[in-house]
Amino acid sequence: MTKIIDEKRHQELLRQKDDLEKNRPHDVDSMRRWKHSMGKILEELELFKK
């Protein structure tokens, strides 16, 4: 059961990462929020590598 939930979360994170990469903002304030969101996603994805 946990493995299925983990796989769903992993796929969701990958989808969010792709969306953020495609919709990268160009103004400073939006870029800060984008960078924070991307950092959180990448940090959580690192947990799945172990």
Summary of the structure (lengths in Angstrom):
residues: 50
radius of gyration: 12.6
end to end distance: 18.8
largest distance: 42.3
contacts: 108
relative contact order: 0.15
helix: 86%
strand: 0%
